[in-house]
Amino acid sequence: MAKQFIIIPAIVVLLPLAVPGQESINSRPDSLIDEGIRRTLLCEFDSAMAVFQKITDENPGNPAGPFYLAATLQSKMMDFETDEWAAEFYRQIDRVIRMTEAKIKAGDRDPSLYEYLGSAYSYRGLFEAKQGRLVRGVLHAHKGVGYLEEALKLDSSMVDVCAGIGNYKYWAGHFYKYLKWLPFISDEREAGIRLIRLTLERGRRSRWIGVNSLGWIEFDRKKFKAGLELFESGLREFPASRFFLWGAADCAFGMEDYPLATDLYSQLLSSIQSSGGRNGYNEAECRFKMMKAFAALGEDEKAALQAGAILELKIPSMAVESKIRKHRKAARECLERLEKK
């Protein structure tokens, strides 16, 4: 059951569930936050971290800094397929939770506090679920959504929170058959989609996260063309962003537009190889899809080249090696078929 829940497309494994969209807590580091988010979406994680550390240093009483530090760390770990910075992620996200809960318990009804608290619990739950602690993760994500809904009740203009609420509703509904034993889980996929669309229409800080979210939902519903259009709009705004490249490539592959798919996976491969965060998994995934696409196009030499590269990959950990076992098996089978031609 846990395995089924954790295999969730990119918005849930690469991007934040929600990003607070308004800064009504004391100081207002809005422009810096926007710049840090832009750098994160461009996969410029170290420079994004520097921006959010500056916010933390200059605004020690504001949860924005530690929240976005945690969000960037999670995005980086998802992008690199590693848990290397998990301890620091938990340290920052728990700092946000302690800070905001203390203010709320003291009687502060600032809706932004609920927004940050809800987003923090949602992030924590997502990361716990991905690490295999399914029930704990779902409970924290559910708690987070409750705070996000409270923020919206306090201030109906805070539509950015709808990205987090909508994602939760859609994916909880998607995996309802595995989670229906939990009393608070129901199938609200259509409601989730409506909330994410609202973010696209009226959101400020979560708009592009909403675009990515809806793109992966369309992919999940096998509406590949609609998904591709959303991811391409993201690439126009954030050229070469791996967050949008993955979605565009997978949608093109799903459409069986193999020339486009191989071009997009090739771009991804180049980006991954130059990112400095290589552990082998993402490279194996790109080459696996390119191998299948070239084989479908009848370009046997190119398919064989990708298959050989998969088999030659040097993997630094047994955990990643186990994850790409199917890639290596498929590569061997591909080479065997081509040898028999």
N, C-alpha and C positions, 0 to 999 in steps of 0.2 A: 504493500500500500504506500509506504513512504517513497519508494522509487517512483511510483506513478505520479505522486503529488509533486515531486521535485523536478520532474522533466517538464519545465515550463518555459515558454519562449522568452525572447530577450528582454521585454520590458520587466519581467519578473526576475530575470537573472542578470541583467546588465544595467538596468536603469532604476532610479528610485521610484517607489510607489507614489510618492507625492513630494513636492517641494513647497514649503511655505511661501506664500505669495505676497504677504504684506508684513511690514515691520513696524508695529505700533509699540514695541517694547523699548522704551527709553530712546536710545540712539537709533539712527536709521541708516545702516550701512548698505542701502539698496544697490547702488551702482557697483560696489565691490562684489556683492553677492551675484549680481547678474553676470559680471565678468568671470567670476569663478565657475558658475554654471556653464557658461559658454566654453570655457577651457575644458571642463569635464566632458561635455558633449563632443568636443574635438579630440578626446582621449589624451589631452595634455595634462595628465594627472598631477605631475610634480608642480607645475606652475599653478594649477588650481589649488593645490594644498597650500602653496605659499600665500595665495590670496586669502584663503580662509583662516590661515594662521594669523595673518595680519588683523583680520576682523576679531579673532579671539583675543589677541594681545591688547587691542585698542578698546574692546568692549567686553570686559571680563564678566559683567553681569548679564550679558545677552546670550541666549542659547544658540543664536545663529551660527557663531563661529564653530563650536564643537559639533553642532548638528551637521554642518556642511563638510567638516573634516571627516566625520564618520561616513557621510553619504559618498564622498569622493573615494574614500578607502574601500567601501563596498563595491563601488563601480569598478575600481581598479582591480580588485580581487576577482570579480566576475569576468572582467575582460581578459585577465591573464590566467584564469582558471587555477586559482591558488587560494589558500587560506593564510598566506604568509603574514598578513597584517591583521589577523583576527583579534589578537589581544588588544591592539591599539583601537580597533573599531569598537569593541565592547567598552573600552575605557571612555571613549568620547561619547558614545550613545547613552551610556549609563549616566554620564555627567549631565547630559541634556535632561534625562528623565528626573534625576534628583533635583536639578535646578528648577524645572517647571512645576513639578509636583509640590515643591516647597512653597512656591509663590501662590499656587492655586489653594493649597491648604491654609495659607495665610489670608485668604479671602480675595485674592486678585482674580477678577473675571475678564481679564484681557483675552479676547478670542485668539490672539496669536499664541498665547501660552498653550491653549488647547490644541492649536494647529501643530506646534512644535512637538508637544507631548505625544499626540496621535501619530505623527510622522515617525517619531523616534521608536515608539513601540512597534509600528508597522515594519520599519527597517530591521529591528531586532528579530521580530518574528520571521521575516523572510530569510534572514541569514541562518537562524536556527533550523528552519525547515530544510534549507539547502544542505546543511550539515548533517541531516538525518534525524534531527529531533523534531519530528513532525507535529506531535500533539502540542508540545510546548510552543513551537513556532506559530501554529494556528491560533492558540489561545492568546498569544501576545499580539498577533496581527488583528484579531477580532477586538481586543481591548483598544488597540490603536485606532481602529475605524470608529469605535464608539466616541473617542475624543475628537476625531475629525468631524463627526456628525454634530457634536456639541458646539464646535467652533462655528460651523455653518448656521446653527440655530442662533448663536450669539450675534453673528454678522453674516447675513445672507449674501453679501457681496463677495465673500471669500470663496469664489468658485474654483480657485486652484486646488482646494482640498478634494474636489470631485474626482481628480485623477486617481488619488489613492483609494477613495471609497469605491469608485467604479471598477478599478482593477481588482480589488478584493471581491466585489460582488460577482464579477465575471468568472474569475478563476476558481472561486469557491464553488460556483455553480457548475463549472466545467468538470470539477473533480467531486461533484456531489455524491456520486455512487460510492466513493471511497471514504467520504467524510460524513455521510448522513446520520451516522450514529451520534454525532455531536449535535446537541439540541438546538444550537443557534445557527447551524448551517442549512441553507436552502438554495434552490436554483433561481438566482436573480440575474441571469446573464443579460437579458434585454435591458433591465434597469441599469446594469453596469455600463453597457454600451451607451445608453442615453447620457449618463453622467460624464463619461469621457468625451462625448461629442460636445457637451456643454463647455468643457475645458478648452476644446479647440476653438469654440466660438467666442468665449468670453474670458478665458484664462489669461494671465499675464506671465507668471514665472513657470507654470507647468504646461504651457501650450505645446512645446515641442516634445515633452515627455508624453503628453496626450497623443500626439501624432504617432510616436513610436508605439505606444500602448495599443492604439486602434489598429495600427499596421499588423502587429502580431496577433491581435484578435481576428482580423480578416484572414490571416494566414491559417490560424487554427480552424476557422470556418471554411477553409479551402477556397476562399474568395481571393485568389492570388493576385489577380489584376488590380483589385481595389487596394490590396496591401502594398503592391509594388508602387502604385501611385503615391501612397502616403510616405513610403520610405524614400522615394525619389524627391519628394518635396523637402524632406529632412536633409537630404544630401545637397540640395540647392542652397540651403541655409548654412549647413555645416559640412562643407566639402571634405570627402575622404573620412568622415566619422565612421568608425567601425560599428558603432551602435546602429546606424542606418544602413551601412553596407551589408551587414549580416542579413538584415531583413530583406533588403532588395535582392540579394543573391539567392536566398532561400525561396522567395516568391517566384523569381525567374525560373529556378529549378522546378518548382511545383507546377509552373505553367508549361514546362517542357520547352522553354525557350533556351535551349542549351548554349547557343552562341553568346547570348547575353549573360547567362549564368557563369560560363567559364571566364568571361571578361571580368565580371564582378568578383568572383572568387580569386582570380589572379590579383586584382587590386588588394583584396583582403590579405592574401598571402604575403604580398610585398610589405603591407603595413605591419602585419604581425612580425615578420622577420626583422623589421627595423625598430620595433617597439621596445626591445630590451626586456620584455617580459615573457620570453619563450620557455614553455615547459613541454612543448610537443603536441599537446592535445589540439589546440586550435589549428596548428599547421596540418595535423593528420586529418582533421575534419574538412578543411579546405581542399586538400589533395584528394580525399575520398570522394567528395562531390564532383571535383573536376574529372577524376578518373571515370566516374559513372557517366558524366555528361559527354566526355570525349568518346567513350565507348558507344553511347547512343547515337552519336553523330557519325560513327564509323571511322573515326580518326584513331586507329589502333596504336600507332606509334606514340601519340600524345597520351593515350590512356595508359600504355605500358610505362611511359616515363613517370607518370604520377604514381602508379602502383609500385614501381621500384623505389621511388622516393619515400613512400610510406614504410616500406620494409626496412629502409636504411635509417630511418629516424632514430636518433639517440635520445632515449627518454630518461630523465634524471630521477624519477621516483617510481616505485612499484604501483602506487595508487593511480598515477596517470597511465602507466603501462597496462593496467587492467582495464582502464576505460577505453583504450584504443585497440583492444584485442580484436574487436569486430572489424576494425579498419584494416588491420594486418591480414586477417582471414580473407576478407573481400579482395584485398590486393593480390594475395596468392592465387585465389580462384580466378581473378581477372587474367593474370599472366598465364595460368594453365589453359584457359579458354583460347587466348590469343596464340599460344604455341601450337594448338591443334588446328588452327585455320590453315 
